[in-house]
């Protein structure tokens, strides 16, 4: 989280900045890493690797090796002259921040939200009278009171329909291994109910309350000896828990026939008479939907082949469905609840025309929200957002204007057909707005953030790179006004490119402010594999077409060089998770294109990733070695298998978390060992493993600040940036601006 907010920055922040010495600290040699060759055959191809032994975290030798790598990294990072000033600046910016509100939900006349109040370690769960009265908020659960170090996190929460209770999924140390706890809203008192294993990093988790508030339906992973050990994080099903009873007595509801890699999300109609179970077939974007009526009868409304990606109950006894079948940019259907036959669904919002020359015509529906007499549709247009408004028959109505190159996050139906929505830009923190359905006007609510970090000296330029196959790829360039295009600017290029995830604008905050103040240029690319132009954009970077993602990223880097923003000696790349895979492919395919790389919690061995629990869920996105064509594609780009001895690789930092159940930290260990043995550049290959973090979800703020300070210090040292006193950090009297949301920073995702 790169957080910032109102309040004046103390002048001492500027005085604490240091200047890097002419020569950086010496870097100790890596610990000895034995080569132990193992050969395995895939589709008739024999593949040998030397570092499989580093996969076994239960082996004391592996833990000793990891500790030695961490000690080496700390010896280097802790002696970087700029690090103390950078860390202090990040802390000051955070401490000066106002509260951030996200994940809003209306239930029982109250507005529930997660509230992050700096400088606390974790967000807390609150109930507010309205979006205009944050002072009236009641704390329902504060995880900071449970753990001063911030080890406890709220992974998700769901209020009862009457707003009297909230069930919250709580986990420790970023593990995402959650149990459901129940709290009384009026008093904050915790009930005795604790339901285990409602969430895990593989299939996620969900729950929804019964209409009368007597209990809740929830996603349940196997427990005890119900499944073999290798299946305990699969076969998610739906159970019902009645308040005040032993969870061991909970009753099965649905799911025995779902796939091994099912991911279930639950949602009820406002009156609680209908329960929707959305079942994802792993992470590839296929969904089936089941609807339960008040009598407990289930009807399967959609199947995986139907390409219905979302179903929501409306206020008019109908379901609203987002379909991508024959409509890759999305169309909205309406289906009466009295006739749950998909063939009866009618298109009320057709997909955009898709004219290639007109970017606005390529708008893809990302989200929608039915409300009384209104249907709100949030589109993504190559990265930025727009909101359209219709009546419930699909007739267009006036909608809210948005700032240019901005993003909408979450549509929350409010009273009387109004809607709350969150807007952010790269240069202004986010704010929650209310769209008044009666007047057609947008009003900023009291749920906004201000920041001591201002970007009035900064501009966003949106350009397009041309990929290897001629595809135009959006490139969002954030630079200080007057930046010279002479090839000398330190430039940081970020991208993701997977799962149909949209890399939308977010307030850049302290991390980017530090970078820009040292003359840097910050660039975010909307490469294929995401959903920025709809499902076609996603499919173009999925399975056997994954190489298109890497070609796009390399083309964006070349574009920056050709436009003389930077040169390879000044260019760094950054990405996480699926974006870490992108980093690995980029620096193995074009090692001379980058001077430094930061690759968070990434995937590098694409031949063995599917053997991990979450890797099995990723097969529908990446493919499997069991399929000949998919193996050929995986092996052709697998970064770990394309490290070549004697190659001059850039400096690389691999941050990972010991408790990461989404991407096994062994991926970073093996890649570190392979690169340390192979590189001839003399630049450092560093492994940074946190014992207090996982994939980034639920990480305590202090740990995030430590990591950001390490990353910035590493980049400055490797790119030869002399960290000097910033010329500006913001005006003494900050304007009333919107606010960055805790979840808006997109460095660590899927």
Secondary structure, DSSP 8 states (H G I E B T S, - for coil): -----SS---THHHHT-----SS--------------EEEEETTEEEEES-GGGG-TTSHHHHHHHHHHHHHHHHHHTT-TTHHHHHHHHHHHHHT---EEEEEEEETTEEEEEEE-TT-SS-EEEEES-TT-GGG-EEEE-HHHH-TTS-EEEEEEEE-TTSSEEEEEEEETT---EEEEEEETTT--EEEEEEEEEEETTTEE-EEE-TTSSEEEEEE---TTSS-GGGTTS--EEEEEETTS-GGG-EEEE-TTS-TTEEEEEEE-TTSS-EEEEEEETTSS-EEEEEE-TTS-EEEEE-GGGTEEEEEE-TTSEEEEEE-TT-TT-EEEEEETT---GGG-EEEE------TT-GGGG-EEEEEEEETTEEEEEEEETTEEEEEEE-TTS-EE------TTEEEEEEEE-GGG-EEEEEEESSS--EEEEEETTTTEEEEEEEE---S---TTEEEEEEEEE-TTS-EEEEEEEEETT---SS---EEEE----TT--------HHHHHHHHHTT-EEEEEE-TTSSTT-HHHHHTTSGGGTHHHHHHHHHHHHHHHHTTS--GGGEEEEEETHHHHHHHHHHHH-GGG-SEEEEES----TTTGGGSHHHHHTHHHH--TTSHHHHHHHHHH-GGGG--TT----EEEEEEETT-SSS-THHHHHHHHHHHHH--S---EEEEEETT-SSSTT--HHHHHHHHHHHHHHHHHHHT------S-S--SS--------TTT--SS--
